[in-house]
Amino acid sequence: MKNQLPAMLAGLAAALMLAAFAPAHAADGPQPGMWKMAVKVTYEGRQAIVAREQSTCITPELAKRQQEGEAGPASSPGQNCKRVNFQRTANGMTMRFQCAGELAMDTTMTYTYDSPRHYTVVMNSTGKRGGATIKSITTIDARRVGECPK
């Protein structure tokens, strides 16, 4: 079960990141299309133990919902996550999620946008599982790479 923890944390990070995707510029909103995300998770102060790339399609409808604040947090299977704080900044946003379930977590995410086609996220998470405290830092580098497949 302990060997599954890094993958669970990376999965939760990806789910939260996708749910919380927000506009690079409030007037323009996120640019719909295919996005590639490089995800790295550092667990309990070690080197990146989970590093992977994944892609997702952000549709115009999803981009609009997220810009209007209608898209809520996603939960991984066995998790129940709620956004408990949200604040826009000059070049991004900060939010906090609390998750209950097999792995209870408190996560703060800071998004920094440098264009409608690129952003970075730093997630600091502290959780408890079976009485053990788990700390991780997840970094995400997201870049729009083209149009979504038809």
N, C-alpha and C positions, 0 to 999 in steps of 0.2 A: 504494500500500500504506500509506503514511503517513497518508493521509486516512481509512483504515479503522480506525486505531488507537484513536481516541476511542470509536467504536462497540464495538470489541472489549473495551475496558476497561469500558464500561458494561454490556455483556453478561456479562462475567466477574463484575462486581460483583453484578449481579442473581442470577446462578447461585449464587454463594457465599452471598449473603444468604438466598435461599430455602432453601438446604441447611442453613443454620445457625440458622434460626428457632428460638427457644427460649422457654420459658414466661416470662411476665411475673411471675408469682408461682409458685414451685415447687409449692406445694400445689394451685393451681388449674390450672396449665398454660396454654398459649395458648388463647385463645378461638377455636374454629373459626368459619369464616365467610369472607366476601369481604374481602380486604385491598387497599387502594390504597396504592401506594408512590410518593413523589416522589423521584426520583434525580437528583443533580447531581454531575458529575465536573469537578474542576479538574485540568488537565493542565499540568505543569511551571510552576506558579505563575501561570498565566493565569486569567482569569475563568472561570466555569462554561461549558465549551464543549459539554457534553452535559447537557441537562436534559430529563427526560421523566417521565411518569407511566405506571405499569403496574399491573395488577390481577392478583391470584392468589387461588385458593380454597384455604384450609387446611381439610382435612377432619378430622373427629374422629380418624380413624385416624392421619393424619400428625401431628396435634398430640400424640397419645399417644406415638408413636414418637420424636418429637423430645424430648418431656419426659423420656423414659427414656434418652435419649442414643443411640438406635439409628440415627438418620438421619445418614449421613455426608456429607462434602462433595461437592458436585456439580462437574462439570467441563464447561466449554464444549467444543464440538468442537475437537479438536486440543490440548486441555489435559489434564493429569493432575494433579489437586489433592488434597492430603492435609492434614488438620488436624494440626498438630504441637504445639499447646498449647491448653488450655482452662481457664478459671478463672471461677467464678461470683463475682459481687460482690453487695453489699447490694441494688442496684437494677438488676442486669443481668448482663453477662458480658463477658469479653474472650477472644478466640481469635486464633490465628495459623495461616495457611495458607501452604503452599509449593506452587507449581504449576510443572510442567515442561511443555515443549512449545514451540510456535512462539514464544510469549511467556512466558519463565520469570519468575515473579513471587513475591514474598514480601509477604504482606498481613496486617496486624494490624487486627482489627475490634473495636470497642467498642460494645456495645449498652447503651442506657439505657432502662429501662422506667418509665413514669409511671402506667400502668394496664394491665389485660389487653387493652385496646382500642387502645393507642398506644405506640409506641416509636420511638427514633431510633438510627441507626447511623452511626459515623464509621469509614471505612476508609482506612488509609494503605498505599499500595502502592508498591513499588519493583520494577522489572522490567528485563529485558534482552531486546533483540530485535535480531538482526543486529549485535551489539557495542555498540549504543547503550543508554544507561541511560534509563529512563522512570520518572517519578515522578508519582503522582496521589493526590488526596484525593477520596474519594467520600462524600457524605452522603446518607442515606436517612431520610425521614420516613414511617413506616408507620402507617396508621390502619385499623381495622376499619370497614367501611362498610355491612355488612349480611350477609344470608345468601347462601350460594353458590347459583347457579342450579340448578334441579332437572334 
